């Protein structure tokens, strides 16, 4: 049961990511019927049919064949969706007004040597530096 739910949710996310709605899947029968009509009436192959209804030839096809307009509205993938998101990021005003950056007058060295009390180093040649 868990696998079925997981597969269902995964398919839902995949279809929504590709902007395919459940209504489009239901209307696929209308797409097949209209394609068969175009194939018999005009001799169009599938690529020409897709171009006439979803591609470059859509405007000219809809102008020439006004009588098929109601059938064209029943075809799937005709919806238009827009996503508008407004992001707002607000900082408090006192973060900008009262912020000061002070330049240090004296510079400190970035090296600090502290004598280790362990006998790890011994009296060998390889000793850590004592002055920077």
N, C-alpha and C positions, 0 to 999 in steps of 0.2 A: 504494500500500500504506500509506503514511504517513497519507493522508487517511482510510482505513478504520479504522485504529487510533485516530486522533484522534477520529473520530465515535463509535467504540465506547466509548472512555473518557469522552467527554463525555456520552453517553447513560447510562452507568453512574453517573456522578456526579449527573446529574439525577434518575435513578430513586432512588438512595440518599438524596438530599436530600428527595425526596417520600415517603420510607419505603416504597417499593415494591420488593419482593424478586423474584428470579427465579422463586421458587416461586409467587408471585401471578400472574405472567404465564402460567405453565403451567396454573394452575387457572382461567383465564378461561373455558375450555370448560364447566366445572362451573357457573359463574355463568350462562352463557347457557342451559344446560339447565334449571337451577332457575328461571330467569326465565320460560322457556316453560311450565314446569309451573304456576307461579303465574298466568300469563296465561290458560291454559286452564282451570285448576281454580277460581280465585277471581276472575278477570277484573281482576287488578291491572295498572295501567300501570307503567312503569319507575320513576317517582318513588315510588309507593307501595311497590313491591318494595324499593327501596333504603332507604326509611324503615323497613320491617319487618325488614330484616336488618342495617342499619347505623345507623339513626337512632332517632327517638323511640319508634317502635312495636316496637322489638326485644324488650323485656322481655315485653310482652303477647303478641306473636307466638310467642315461645319457650315461654311457659306454655301457650298454647292448643294448640299443635301439637308435642307431645313426640315424636310418631312421625317427624317430619322432622329430629330432632336430629342424626342421623349425616350427613345431607345438608348441614346447616348447618355442620358442622365441616369439610367439604370445600371450602367457599366460600373464595375468596381474600380477602385483607385482614382476616383474623381474628387476626393475631398482635398481641401487645402487646409493645412494646419500651420500655425505660426507659434513660435515659442518666444515669449518676451519675459525676460527676467531682469529685475532691477536690483542691483546690489548696492547697499548703502553701508558705508564705513565712516563712523563718526568718532572723532577724538575730542576729548574735553578741551576747551579753549585755554585753560591754564597750562596745558602741556606745551603750548607754543609761546605764550606770553612770558612765563616766568622761567623759561629754560635759559640757562647761562652756560657757556663753555669757558672755562678758565684755562689759560695757557700756563703751564708750569714754568717757573723762572729757572729753577735748577734742574739739572738732569741727573738722574741716578744711573749708575751702571747696571747692566742687566746680568751681571755675574756676581754671585755671592759664594764665597768659599768658607765652609765651616769645617773645622778639624774634626775628623772622625776619631772616636775613641776605640774603634775596633782595630784589631791587628791584621786585617785583611790585606792591607797594602804592603805592609812590611817595609823593609829598607831597600827594595829593589830599584832598578832604573825607572820603571814605569810608575811614576807618581802623578797624582792630579795636580794641576797648576795651582799656585798659591796666590798669584796676582793676575789681574786681567789686563 
